[in-house]
Each structure stands twice: as C-alpha cells, then as structure tokens.
Amino acid sequence: MTKEIWLNLPVSDVQQSTIFFKAIGFEVNTHAPNSEVMVSFKIGSKNFIVNLFRKDVFQSFTPYAVADVSDSLEMLISIDAESTEEVNELLEKAEKAGGKVFAKVAEQQGWMYGGGFTDLDGHKWNILYMDFSRMPQK
C-alpha cells in the first residue's frame, strides 16, 4: 500500500521560494536532492513532503498545461495549526516574507479559526485551528 504522499508544485524561482518557505517555518528536507531546479520541505509533525520544482522541470512531468494560479485556484492546501496563535503567526510570517493574505483570520462555525495566504507563485494555503471540544454534536 501507499507509504507516503507528496505535494509537487511549480515555482518560478526555487531560490526565492526556498527563502519564503524557510521564513514561514518549513524545514528543508535534506533527504531530497535540493538544487537550483528543486527544493523539498518537510511540514508538520508527520513530515508531509512538499516539493517545489522550477516550472520547466515541473512541466516535463506531464503533458498538461501548468495552471495559471494568479487569478484562479487549482487547490487549497490546508495546514492544521495547534492554536489560534499559530494561525496568526503563520499568516504574519507569510505576509512579511512576501506572500499575500487572501483570507483574514476569522472564527468559522464556532469551533474553527483560520485564514489563508498566497505564496510567491500564487498557490493558496489555508491555516486552520480546530477546537474539537467546541464542535457541534449531532
């Protein structure tokens, strides 16, 4: 069965993306061949892998066009936070590193707290804290 799952994303500038994602707290995956065309990160306590490939390299993996995410959404990448403070902190770091906050922090449904940011290449990230003790019971 499947051992792991990775997220692969195209980026314009691997070096600038590396600076951005390190600034918001992502850990470089030293078990991957990081270079001028690729960087790999580990995210969270389960070490979810996100690989960033220069667009031309990414394009070589598929016959499909790479999506223009400047004004559209190909997916929403969600990160589970441990607290409301962590949500606020990550959004602040993303904005300071050059990203854009597209969804200001807000409480949702009385038990979730989150917001969203766009990275340097337009990929959309959602950071969410879920307080399951406040989740409505059915």
Backbone as CSV, one residue per row, in Angstrom:
resi,resn,N_x,N_y,N_z,CA_x,CA_y,CA_z,C_x,C_y,C_z
1,MET,0.833,-1.185,0.000,0.000,0.000,0.000,0.879,1.251,0.000
2,THR,0.283,2.383,-0.138,0.992,3.658,-0.205,1.767,3.913,1.082
3,LYS,3.044,4.299,0.923,3.867,4.619,2.081,3.773,6.094,2.451
4,GLU,3.783,6.948,1.447,3.776,8.388,1.679,3.010,9.069,0.553
5,ILE,2.720,10.336,0.768,2.155,11.163,-0.284,2.942,12.461,-0.294
6,TRP,3.224,12.972,-1.494,3.963,14.223,-1.642,3.138,15.197,-2.447
7,LEU,3.336,16.451,-2.182,2.740,17.517,-2.966,3.852,18.131,-3.803
8,ASN,3.664,18.169,-5.112,4.627,18.777,-6.028,4.013,20.037,-6.614
9,LEU,4.744,21.142,-6.548,4.242,22.417,-7.043,5.269,23.085,-7.953
10,PRO,4.793,23.763,-9.001,5.705,24.526,-9.854,5.978,25.899,-9.253
11,VAL,7.216,26.356,-9.383,7.586,27.691,-8.916,8.456,28.377,-9.963
12,SER,8.433,29.686,-9.949,9.236,30.458,-10.903,10.706,30.510,-10.497
13,ASP,10.957,30.656,-9.203,12.318,30.843,-8.717,12.516,29.984,-7.467
14,VAL,13.246,28.901,-7.610,13.453,27.962,-6.499,14.144,28.645,-5.328
15,GLN,15.132,29.487,-5.600,15.861,30.151,-4.526,14.943,31.077,-3.732
16,GLN,14.140,31.907,-4.402,13.228,32.806,-3.710,12.152,32.034,-2.948
17,SER,11.657,30.945,-3.534,10.664,30.114,-2.846,11.270,29.459,-1.609
18,THR,12.521,29.064,-1.701,13.210,28.483,-0.552,13.281,29.493,0.585
19,ILE,13.652,30.711,0.267,13.723,31.774,1.278,12.353,31.992,1.901
20,PHE,11.310,32.073,1.069,9.952,32.296,1.556,9.512,31.194,2.513
21,PHE,9.617,29.946,2.083,9.092,28.854,2.904,9.928,28.616,4.165
22,LYS,11.227,28.859,4.110,12.023,28.793,5.334,11.599,29.892,6.299
23,ALA,11.272,31.077,5.770,10.864,32.207,6.611,9.549,31.935,7.335
24,ILE,8.683,31.096,6.753,7.425,30.818,7.448,7.513,29.551,8.291
25,GLY,8.701,28.938,8.338,8.924,27.842,9.270,8.965,26.442,8.683
26,PHE,8.942,26.322,7.355,9.050,24.987,6.763,10.503,24.519,6.838
27,GLU,10.680,23.228,7.037,12.010,22.642,7.201,12.468,22.003,5.890
28,VAL,13.661,22.391,5.418,14.200,21.794,4.201,14.408,20.301,4.432
29,ASN,13.947,19.506,3.479,14.101,18.054,3.518,15.489,17.712,2.987
30,THR,16.398,17.392,3.870,17.776,17.115,3.474,17.942,15.732,2.841
31,HIS,16.879,14.935,2.811,16.934,13.616,2.178,16.558,13.682,0.707
32,ALA,16.361,14.885,0.181,15.997,15.078,-1.221,17.129,15.816,-1.934
33,PRO,17.203,15.664,-3.241,18.273,16.334,-3.997,17.943,17.801,-4.269
34,ASN,18.104,18.654,-3.267,17.817,20.076,-3.425,18.862,20.720,-4.336
35,SER,18.364,21.552,-5.267,19.255,22.147,-6.267,18.623,23.427,-6.793
36,GLU,19.170,23.961,-7.883,18.599,25.174,-8.482,17.274,24.899,-9.189
37,VAL,16.917,23.626,-9.385,15.654,23.294,-10.053,14.627,22.653,-9.133
38,MET,15.025,22.359,-7.887,14.106,21.692,-6.960,14.512,21.949,-5.517
39,VAL,13.502,22.093,-4.666,13.725,22.100,-3.224,12.584,21.299,-2.601
40,SER,12.897,20.600,-1.539,11.911,19.772,-0.855,11.820,20.211,0.602
41,PHE,10.585,20.248,1.116,10.348,20.646,2.503,9.581,19.566,3.238
42,LYS,9.801,19.511,4.563,9.004,18.697,5.469,8.114,19.659,6.248
43,ILE,6.825,19.314,6.345,5.887,20.184,7.034,5.163,19.402,8.118
44,GLY,5.112,19.975,9.306,4.335,19.391,10.393,4.992,18.221,11.084
45,SER,4.320,17.734,12.112,4.865,16.655,12.937,4.939,15.326,12.193
46,LYS,4.193,15.187,11.115,4.233,13.944,10.331,5.131,14.061,9.111
47,ASN,5.845,15.183,9.013,6.800,15.413,7.932,6.198,15.236,6.543
48,PHE,5.049,15.881,6.310,4.455,15.883,4.980,5.435,16.549,4.023
49,ILE,5.643,15.947,2.875,6.631,16.446,1.922,5.980,17.341,0.872
50,VAL,6.559,18.535,0.699,6.187,19.435,-0.383,7.446,19.668,-1.211
51,ASN,7.369,19.302,-2.486,8.472,19.510,-3.410,8.136,20.676,-4.327
52,LEU,9.060,21.607,-4.446,8.899,22.739,-5.338,9.866,22.568,-6.494
53,PHE,9.328,22.567,-7.703,10.137,22.390,-8.906,10.060,23.639,-9.768
54,ARG,11.185,24.003,-10.367,11.150,25.083,-11.335,10.131,24.715,-12.416
55,LYS,9.382,25.693,-12.910,8.250,25.431,-13.804,8.595,24.556,-15.001
56,ASP,9.734,24.787,-15.638,10.078,23.984,-16.814,10.307,22.519,-16.450
57,VAL,10.886,22.280,-15.288,11.100,20.908,-14.824,9.752,20.275,-14.479
58,PHE,8.917,21.008,-13.759,7.582,20.518,-13.411,6.797,20.166,-14.676
59,GLN,6.859,21.042,-15.678,6.137,20.814,-16.930,6.579,19.528,-17.609
60,SER,7.836,19.142,-17.425,8.342,17.920,-18.073,7.736,16.645,-17.493
61,PHE,7.035,16.740,-16.360,6.429,15.573,-15.726,5.078,15.200,-16.332
62,THR,4.476,16.117,-17.092,3.105,15.919,-17.523,2.848,16.545,-18.894
63,PRO,1.896,15.991,-19.643,1.533,16.620,-20.915,0.537,17.772,-20.734
64,TYR,0.054,17.994,-19.519,-0.942,19.022,-19.251,-0.283,20.380,-19.020
65,ALA,-1.001,21.435,-19.325,-0.509,22.791,-19.073,-0.454,23.047,-17.573
66,VAL,0.553,23.766,-17.152,0.646,24.183,-15.757,-0.377,25.295,-15.551
67,ALA,-1.181,25.173,-14.513,-2.255,26.135,-14.246,-1.712,27.523,-13.944
68,ASP,-2.419,28.531,-14.432,-2.126,29.913,-14.073,-2.943,30.217,-12.826
69,VAL,-2.267,30.264,-11.680,-2.982,30.448,-10.415,-3.001,31.907,-9.963
70,SER,-2.616,32.820,-10.846,-2.616,34.232,-10.464,-4.027,34.747,-10.200
71,ASP,-5.018,34.169,-10.888,-6.395,34.607,-10.670,-7.366,33.437,-10.580
72,SER,-6.823,32.277,-10.243,-7.669,31.092,-10.107,-7.108,30.202,-9.009
73,LEU,-7.820,29.130,-8.752,-7.443,28.214,-7.672,-7.371,26.802,-8.235
74,GLU,-6.198,26.174,-8.127,-6.089,24.790,-8.567,-6.366,23.836,-7.413
75,MET,-6.120,24.313,-6.192,-6.386,23.560,-4.970,-6.170,24.496,-3.797
76,LEU,-6.682,24.110,-2.655,-6.431,24.847,-1.422,-5.655,23.904,-0.515
77,ILE,-4.433,24.282,-0.216,-3.560,23.453,0.602,-3.778,23.860,2.056
78,SER,-4.228,22.933,2.885,-4.583,23.261,4.268,-3.572,22.709,5.258
79,ILE,-3.272,23.525,6.248,-2.338,23.165,7.308,-3.087,23.223,8.629
80,ASP,-2.972,22.180,9.420,-3.609,22.081,10.729,-2.712,22.750,11.765
81,ALA,-3.219,23.787,12.418,-2.454,24.505,13.434,-2.788,23.970,14.826
82,GLU,-1.885,24.204,15.767,-2.095,23.758,17.140,-2.822,24.795,17.995
83,SER,-2.933,26.025,17.501,-3.569,27.079,18.290,-3.953,28.248,17.389
84,THR,-4.783,29.133,17.936,-5.128,30.349,17.203,-3.883,31.226,17.040
85,GLU,-3.013,31.201,18.039,-1.780,31.981,17.963,-0.906,31.503,16.810
86,GLU,-0.870,30.192,16.591,-0.069,29.661,15.486,-0.651,30.093,14.136
87,VAL,-1.967,30.147,14.041,-2.616,30.637,12.815,-2.159,32.069,12.553
88,ASN,-2.299,32.915,13.563,-1.916,34.319,13.426,-0.444,34.464,13.057
89,GLU,0.408,33.699,13.718,1.847,33.770,13.498,2.211,33.373,12.072
90,LEU,1.649,32.287,11.576,1.993,31.824,10.230,1.529,32.822,9.169
91,LEU,0.342,33.372,9.339,-0.139,34.372,8.374,0.741,35.621,8.391
92,GLU,1.156,36.026,9.586,2.037,37.188,9.703,3.385,36.915,9.037
93,LYS,3.945,35.735,9.278,5.226,35.372,8.662,5.104,35.327,7.140
94,ALA,4.015,34.761,6.643,3.818,34.663,5.195,3.763,36.049,4.566
95,GLU,3.046,36.960,5.208,2.935,38.320,4.675,4.284,39.034,4.718
96,LYS,5.017,38.897,5.811,6.332,39.533,5.930,7.325,38.972,4.919
97,ALA,7.163,37.695,4.536,8.080,37.049,3.602,7.721,37.327,2.140
98,GLY,6.630,38.082,1.906,6.271,38.444,0.536,5.005,37.809,0.012
99,GLY,4.365,36.970,0.828,3.085,36.387,0.433,1.962,37.386,0.655
100,LYS,0.773,37.009,0.232,-0.397,37.875,0.414,-1.473,37.121,1.193
101,VAL,-2.030,37.766,2.199,-3.129,37.171,2.951,-4.398,37.408,2.141
102,PHE,-5.062,36.317,1.720,-6.293,36.454,0.950,-7.526,36.239,1.812
103,ALA,-7.354,35.645,2.981,-8.467,35.445,3.919,-7.969,35.809,5.310
104,LYS,-8.448,36.930,5.803,-8.076,37.361,7.158,-8.586,36.343,8.165
105,VAL,-7.922,36.269,9.321,-8.329,35.305,10.335,-9.766,35.545,10.764
106,ALA,-10.458,34.453,10.983,-11.845,34.519,11.417,-12.228,33.193,12.044
107,GLU,-13.197,33.263,12.939,-13.770,32.047,13.504,-14.847,31.554,12.548
108,GLN,-14.917,30.245,12.383,-15.890,29.641,11.478,-16.656,28.552,12.212
109,GLN,-17.939,28.596,12.128,-18.831,27.587,12.690,-18.670,27.399,14.193
110,GLY,-18.052,28.369,14.875,-17.938,28.322,16.315,-16.838,27.430,16.872
111,TRP,-16.131,26.687,16.010,-15.093,25.785,16.516,-13.828,25.759,15.661
112,MET,-13.835,26.514,14.576,-12.648,26.583,13.724,-12.187,28.032,13.626
113,TYR,-10.879,28.218,13.517,-10.281,29.545,13.422,-9.201,29.458,12.361
114,GLY,-9.271,30.306,11.366,-8.265,30.204,10.326,-8.213,31.397,9.405
115,GLY,-7.305,31.313,8.462,-7.107,32.324,7.441,-6.309,31.717,6.312
116,GLY,-6.033,32.515,5.280,-5.324,31.970,4.139,-4.328,32.940,3.545
117,PHE,-3.288,32.377,2.917,-2.289,33.198,2.249,-1.927,32.592,0.901
118,THR,-1.412,33.456,0.052,-0.906,33.058,-1.259,0.606,33.150,-1.205
119,ASP,1.290,32.112,-1.682,2.750,32.145,-1.700,3.254,32.975,-2.883
120,LEU,4.553,32.999,-3.118,5.150,33.837,-4.153,4.678,33.474,-5.559
121,ASP,4.232,32.240,-5.759,3.803,31.787,-7.075,2.291,31.684,-7.219
122,GLY,1.554,32.166,-6.232,0.109,32.195,-6.325,-0.618,30.983,-5.789
123,HIS,0.108,30.000,-5.242,-0.543,28.833,-4.640,-1.216,29.283,-3.350
124,LYS,-2.425,28.772,-3.128,-3.213,29.196,-1.976,-3.078,28.198,-0.825
125,TRP,-2.789,28.729,0.360,-2.587,27.939,1.572,-3.588,28.403,2.621
126,ASN,-4.185,27.447,3.313,-5.146,27.708,4.373,-4.539,27.184,5.675
127,ILE,-4.561,27.997,6.711,-4.087,27.547,8.022,-5.284,27.572,8.949
128,LEU,-5.498,26.447,9.643,-6.737,26.290,10.397,-6.478,25.611,11.736
129,TYR,-7.018,26.225,12.788,-7.027,25.598,14.111,-8.445,25.106,14.364
130,MET,-8.573,23.848,14.742,-9.886,23.265,15.015,-9.961,22.851,16.476
131,ASP,-10.898,23.449,17.206,-11.125,23.119,18.611,-12.286,22.112,18.674
132,PHE,-11.934,20.837,18.638,-12.946,19.779,18.555,-13.850,19.736,19.791
133,SER,-13.406,20.313,20.909,-14.264,20.346,22.101,-15.459,21.279,21.897
134,ARG,-15.351,22.184,20.919,-16.440,23.121,20.638,-17.236,22.736,19.383
135,MET,-16.876,21.614,18.779,-17.568,21.178,17.572,-18.986,20.733,17.916
136,PRO,-19.970,21.197,17.171,-21.362,20.796,17.459,-21.528,19.282,17.388
137,GLN,-22.249,18.735,18.342,-22.505,17.294,18.380,-23.809,17.003,17.645
138,LYS,-23.823,15.923,16.918,-25.045,15.545,16.179,-25.910,14.648,16.999
